[in-house]
Amino acid sequence: MINSISGIEFSKMVINASALINNKKQAINDLNVFPVPDGDTGTNMSLTIGAGAAELLKNAPESIGAASSVTANALLRGARGNSGVILSLLFRGIGKYFKEMDTATTKDFAEALQKGVRAAYKAVMKPTEGTILTVARLSGDEAVRLSETVEDFDEFLVGVISVGEEALANTIHQNPVLEKAGVIDAGGKGFIVILQGMLEAIRGNTIESETGSEAETKEKASFSDFDNEEINFSYCTEFIVNKENSNPTEPLREYLMSIGDSIVMVDDDEIIKVHVHTNEPGNVLTRALTYGSFVSVKIENMLNQHTEMIEKENASAPQKPAAPEKKYGTVAVCAGDGMMAVFKDLGVDNLVTGGQTMNPSTEDILAAVDRTPAEIVFVFPNNKNIIMAAEQCARLTEKKVIVIPTKTVPQGISALISFDPDQEEDILTGMFKDAAKAVHTALVTYAARDSVFDDKNISAGEYLALLEGALLCNSTELDEVIDKVSEALGQFDPELVTIFYGSDIDEDNANSFGAALESRMGNVDLSVVYGGQPVYYYTISAE
């Protein structure tokens, strides 16, 4: 019987939870209710809590106050996507409650969980029931009730998980989108998996992470065993992709050989693991996305690398933010070399690679903010699932951070076009927001799998057209898609239409698509621009 937990036990609980959600992340990803291939909740939650586990594996503090603080800080910096940010906020509240404590009882744990839930609800602008928030809240309520009479952590967590699972099962009826798709909430499922991992730690059971395990590393090539006698390519690019389709991998291998060297590619039934030295890391990642979602990505500029000892010293020492050379600076998130070129032309100070299926962490965005030599840094997330991660930067830097809640890349571009450095801060913020609101974004992509959405049956391989995230149509005929897009955009009476074509589309097809859309829309100034973005064939801006 365990009636109290120290920092050592808490660390084991977090490490176990990280391993279990890593092993189950794809099952959580598969709960995604929309057919666009952006099911990454499990991956985001796994990477987020994995950041905490990595820190605790280096040094597990003896007091629960210190261990929970290490965990909360690591999760906040490693948070990815909305689910990851909410998870980090739960642990931040827990860490604040345990701050001065050496050990914790079930009553302490229940109160800490409640504090975490309150922190998460407070941070979410419009909390929606039938999500991870609901599951965490009801689990926390049961934790408080049980802690009045139950001192044993095993019995306590079993009871909390039981109520949490009931709450999770009910999410399908609380959220209309989930009910139509016939699935439970992915984030809520991830939360329950984390509690289950913690319970196994209390029982003395250690869960091994199935991906990147020691046995796997022994059997397959290690990415760290390379001799770089001569650097012909600037970027050391490493990543792991979950295999989510049967696309042949030989074309990827051939492509890697054509644009780089020092190539290691491990291809098994579940993952593709790649190491390559190249000057085109963005293009490599775009190709990799055609096989599935990323588990991890690491890109290093080898020309700027120091020795391993210096890297370790730098990693442990806080990095000083760039001294301000001007009042305003800008950071934008986008994916695709064409999109990046547009933002660079607009004078953005720093870019963060990310977007659909590739949510950057808070720390990724923070690093870009700190590199920006300005007093006030405006951040343009350009994706609704990145806004919360960006907002966490404000508390982690001495610079003033203002997040403009752009939900699409065209909104970010339009906002930056309106940039006037001579304006006062509040006026400029309003100008950015107004410019973003004036933009309407349509997307054309494909269905990755059969699904039902808005009472419509969608088949794998169909074209999908979306407007502001809502489904316009699904069809095997591109002409029908163009008709629906032109009709939807036409209601806004736009003067300017810009089509950004993605990495899977060649220039001739893009121009044909543009000509067809222009002929239907009539008197508009339409241009076709290379975006190079993954996932979406076309990103269409109308203003």
Residue pairs with C-beta under 8 A, 6 or more apart in sequence:
1 151
1 152
1 154
2 9
2 152
2 153
2 154
2 202
3 105
3 106
3 151
3 152
3 153
4 103
4 104
4 105
5 13
5 64
5 103
5 104
5 109
5 153
5 202
6 62
6 63
6 64
6 67
6 102
6 103
7 60
7 61
7 62
7 63
7 64
7 65
7 66
7 67
7 68
7 102
8 60
8 62
8 67
9 64
9 201
9 202
10 64
10 67
10 68
10 71
10 98
10 104
11 56
11 60
11 61
11 67
11 71
12 60
12 201
12 206
13 197
13 198
13 201
13 202
14 49
14 52
14 53
14 56
14 67
14 71
14 198
15 53
15 56
15 57
15 201
16 197
16 198
16 200
16 201
16 205
16 206
16 207
17 49
17 53
17 193
17 194
17 195
17 196
17 197
17 198
17 201
18 46
18 49
18 50
18 52
18 53
18 197
18 209
19 53
19 197
19 207
19 208
19 209
20 193
20 194
20 196
20 197
20 200
20 207
21 28
21 42
21 45
21 46
21 49
21 190
21 193
21 194
21 197
22 46
22 50
22 209
22 210
22 211
23 207
23 209
23 210
23 211
24 42
24 193
25 42
25 43
25 45
25 46
25 190
25 295
26 42
26 242
27 42
27 189
28 41
28 42
28 45
28 186
28 189
28 190
28 193
29 39
29 40
29 41
29 42
29 43
29 186
29 242
29 293
30 39
31 39
31 41
31 183
31 184
31 185
31 186
31 189
32 38
32 39
32 40
32 41
32 186
33 177
33 178
33 180
33 181
33 183
33 451
33 453
34 181
34 451
34 453
35 447
35 448
35 449
35 450
35 451
35 453
35 458
35 460
35 464
36 356
36 445
36 447
36 448
36 464
36 466
36 535
37 244
37 293
37 357
37 448
37 535
38 356
38 357
38 535
39 186
39 293
40 81
40 293
40 357
40 359
41 81
41 83
41 186
41 187
41 190
42 186
42 190
43 80
43 242
43 293
43 294
43 295
44 80
44 81
44 82
44 83
44 84
44 359
45 83
45 84
45 87
45 187
45 190
45 194
46 295
47 78
47 80
47 84
47 296
47 361
48 75
48 78
48 79
48 80
48 83
48 84
48 85
48 87
48 88
48 361
49 75
49 87
49 91
49 194
50 78
51 74
51 75
51 77
51 78
51 361
52 70
52 71
52 72
52 74
52 75
52 78
52 91
54 74
55 70
55 71
55 73
55 74
56 67
56 70
56 71
59 70
60 67
61 67
61 70
62 102
63 101
63 102
63 103
64 98
64 101
64 102
64 103
64 104
65 98
65 99
65 100
65 101
65 102
68 91
68 94
68 95
68 98
68 99
68 112
69 95
69 98
69 99
71 91
71 95
72 88
72 91
72 92
72 94
72 95
72 96
73 95
75 84
75 87
75 88
75 91
75 92
76 88
76 92
76 362
76 392
76 396
77 361
77 362
77 363
77 366
77 396
78 84
78 88
78 361
78 362
78 363
79 85
79 87
79 88
79 361
79 362
79 388
79 389
79 392
80 359
80 360
80 361
80 362
80 389
81 359
81 385
81 386
81 389
82 187
82 385
82 388
83 132
83 186
83 187
83 190
84 359
84 361
84 389
85 123
85 362
85 388
85 389
85 392
86 120
86 123
86 124
86 132
86 133
86 187
86 388
87 132
87 187
87 190
87 191
87 194
88 362
88 392
89 116
89 119
89 120
89 123
90 113
90 116
90 117
90 119
90 120
90 136
90 191
91 116
92 116
92 119
93 112
93 115
93 116
93 117
93 118
93 119
93 120
94 112
94 113
94 115
94 116
96 115
96 119
97 108
97 111
97 112
97 115
97 116
98 104
98 108
98 112
101 108
104 112
105 147
105 151
106 143
106 146
106 147
106 150
106 151
106 152
106 153
106 156
107 147
107 148
109 143
109 147
109 153
109 156
110 140
110 143
110 144
110 146
110 147
111 144
111 147
113 136
113 139
113 140
113 143
114 140
114 141
114 143
114 144
116 136
116 140
117 133
117 136
117 137
117 140
120 133
120 136
121 127
121 133
121 137
123 388
123 391
124 133
124 388
127 133
128 175
129 174
129 175
130 170
130 171
130 172
130 173
130 174
130 175
130 178
130 185
131 171
131 175
131 185
131 187
131 188
132 185
132 187
132 188
132 190
132 191
134 167
134 171
134 174
134 185
134 188
135 164
135 167
135 168
135 171
135 185
135 187
135 188
135 191
135 192
136 164
136 188
136 191
138 163
138 164
138 166
138 167
139 160
139 161
139 163
139 164
139 167
139 191
139 195
141 163
142 159
142 160
142 163
142 164
143 156
143 160
146 156
146 159
146 160
147 156
150 156
150 159
153 202
154 199
154 202
154 203
157 195
157 198
157 199
157 202
158 199
160 195
161 192
161 195
161 196
161 199
164 191
164 192
164 195
165 192
167 188
168 184
168 185
168 188
168 189
168 192
169 184
171 178
171 184
171 185
171 188
172 178
172 179
172 182
172 183
172 184
172 185
173 179
175 185
178 184
178 185
180 452
180 453
180 454
180 455
181 451
181 452
181 453
182 452
197 207
200 206
200 207
201 207
211 240
211 270
211 271
211 295
212 240
220 266
220 273
221 264
221 266
221 275
223 238
223 264
223 273
223 275
226 262
226 264
226 275
228 262
228 277
228 302
231 277
231 302
231 303
232 261
232 277
233 260
233 261
233 262
233 277
233 278
233 279
233 302
234 279
234 301
234 302
234 303
235 277
235 278
235 279
235 281
235 299
235 300
235 301
235 302
236 262
236 275
236 277
236 298
236 299
236 300
236 302
237 260
237 274
237 275
237 276
237 277
237 278
237 281
237 284
237 285
237 298
237 299
238 274
238 275
238 276
238 296
238 297
238 298
238 299
239 273
239 274
239 285
239 288
239 294
239 295
239 296
239 297
239 298
240 271
240 272
240 273
240 274
240 294
240 295
240 296
241 271
241 272
241 274
241 288
241 289
241 291
241 292
241 293
241 294
241 295
242 270
242 271
242 292
242 293
242 294
242 295
243 269
243 270
243 271
243 272
243 291
243 292
244 291
244 292
244 293
244 448
245 291
245 292
247 290
247 291
249 265
249 267
249 272
249 291
252 265
252 272
252 274
252 287
252 288
252 291
253 263
253 265
255 284
255 287
256 263
256 265
256 274
256 276
256 278
256 284
257 263
259 276
259 278
259 279
259 280
259 283
259 284
260 276
260 277
260 278
260 279
260 280
260 284
261 276
261 277
262 275
262 276
262 277
263 274
263 275
263 276
263 277
264 273
264 274
264 275
264 276
265 272
265 273
265 274
265 275
266 272
266 273
266 274
267 273
271 295
272 288
272 291
272 292
274 284
274 288
276 284
277 302
278 284
281 299
282 335
282 336
282 337
282 340
282 353
282 532
283 337
283 503
283 532
285 294
285 297
285 353
285 358
285 534
286 335
286 336
286 503
286 532
286 534
287 503
288 294
289 357
289 358
289 534
289 535
290 504
293 357
294 357
294 358
297 358
305 311
306 314
319 367
319 370
321 369
321 370
321 371
321 397
321 398
321 399
322 370
322 371
322 372
322 373
323 373
324 373
324 374
324 375
324 399
325 373
325 374
326 373
326 374
326 375
326 421
327 374
327 375
327 376
327 421
328 374
328 375
328 376
328 377
328 378
328 419
328 421
328 428
329 349
329 350
329 372
329 373
329 374
329 376
329 377
329 378
330 347
330 348
330 349
330 350
330 372
330 377
330 378
330 379
330 380
330 416
330 419
331 348
331 349
331 350
331 351
331 352
331 365
331 368
331 369
331 372
331 377
331 378
331 379
331 380
332 343
332 348
332 350
332 351
332 352
332 379
332 380
332 382
332 412
332 416
333 351
333 352
333 353
333 354
333 355
333 360
333 365
333 379
333 380
333 381
333 382
333 383
333 386
333 390
333 412
334 340
334 343
334 351
334 352
334 353
334 354
334 355
334 382
334 409
334 412
334 533
335 353
335 354
335 355
335 356
335 358
335 533
335 534
336 500
336 502
336 503
336 531
336 532
336 533
336 534
337 532
338 500
338 529
338 530
338 531
338 532
338 533
339 409
339 500
339 531
339 532
339 533
340 351
340 353
342 413
342 529
342 531
343 351
343 412
343 413
343 416
344 351
346 413
346 416
346 417
346 419
347 416
347 419
348 416
349 371
349 372
349 373
349 374
349 377
350 368
350 369
350 371
350 372
351 368
352 360
352 364
352 365
352 368
353 360
354 360
354 364
354 383
354 386
355 382
355 383
355 386
355 409
355 533
355 534
355 535
356 383
356 385
356 534
356 535
356 536
357 534
357 535
358 534
359 383
359 385
359 386
359 389
360 386
360 389
361 389
362 389
362 390
362 392
362 393
362 396
365 379
365 381
365 386
365 389
365 390
365 393
366 393
366 396
366 397
369 377
369 379
369 393
369 397
369 399
369 401
370 397
370 399
372 399
374 399
375 399
375 400
376 399
376 400
376 401
376 402
376 425
377 399
377 400
377 401
377 402
378 402
378 403
378 404
378 428
378 429
378 432
379 390
379 393
379 401
379 402
379 403
379 404
380 404
380 406
380 411
380 412
380 415
380 416
381 387
381 389
381 390
381 403
381 405
381 406
381 407
381 412
382 406
382 407
382 408
382 409
382 411
382 412
383 407
383 408
384 407
384 469
387 403
387 405
387 407
390 401
390 403
391 403
393 401
393 403
394 400
394 401
394 403
402 425
402 429
404 412
404 415
404 429
404 432
404 433
404 436
405 433
405 436
406 412
406 415
406 436
407 441
407 469
408 439
408 441
408 539
408 541
409 441
409 500
409 531
409 533
409 539
410 439
410 441
410 498
410 500
410 539
410 540
410 541
410 543
411 436
411 437
411 439
411 441
412 436
413 541
414 435
414 436
414 438
414 439
414 541
414 543
415 432
415 433
415 435
415 436
416 432
417 435
418 431
418 432
418 434
418 435
419 428
419 432
420 428
420 431
421 428
423 431
438 543
439 541
439 542
439 543
440 467
440 468
440 489
440 492
440 494
440 541
440 542
440 543
441 467
441 468
441 539
441 540
441 541
441 542
442 465
442 466
442 467
442 472
442 485
442 488
442 489
442 538
442 539
442 540
442 542
443 464
443 465
443 466
443 467
443 536
443 538
443 539
443 540
444 463
444 464
444 465
444 466
444 481
444 485
444 536
444 537
444 538
444 540
445 463
445 464
445 466
445 535
445 536
445 537
446 461
446 462
446 463
446 464
446 537
447 458
447 459
447 460
447 461
447 462
447 464
447 474
448 460
449 460
450 457
450 458
450 459
450 460
451 458
452 458
453 471
454 470
454 471
456 471
456 474
458 464
458 474
459 474
461 476
462 474
462 475
462 476
463 474
463 475
463 476
463 477
463 478
463 481
463 537
464 471
464 473
464 474
464 481
465 471
465 472
465 473
465 474
465 481
465 484
465 485
465 488
466 472
467 485
467 488
467 489
472 481
472 484
472 485
472 488
473 480
473 481
473 484
475 481
478 513
479 516
482 513
482 516
482 517
482 520
483 520
485 517
485 540
486 517
486 520
486 521
487 520
489 497
489 521
489 540
489 542
490 521
490 522
492 542
494 521
494 524
494 542
494 543
495 524
495 525
495 543
496 524
496 525
496 526
496 541
496 542
496 543
497 517
497 518
497 521
497 524
497 525
497 526
497 527
497 540
497 541
497 542
498 526
498 527
498 528
498 529
498 540
498 541
499 510
499 513
499 514
499 517
499 526
499 527
499 528
499 529
499 538
499 539
499 540
499 541
500 529
500 530
500 531
500 533
500 538
500 539
500 540
500 541
501 507
501 509
501 510
501 513
501 528
501 529
501 530
501 531
501 537
501 538
502 531
502 532
502 533
502 534
502 535
502 536
502 537
502 538
502 539
503 532
503 533
503 534
504 534
504 537
505 513
505 537
505 538
507 530
510 528
510 530
510 538
511 528
513 528
513 538
514 526
514 527
514 528
517 526
517 540
518 524
518 526
531 539
533 539
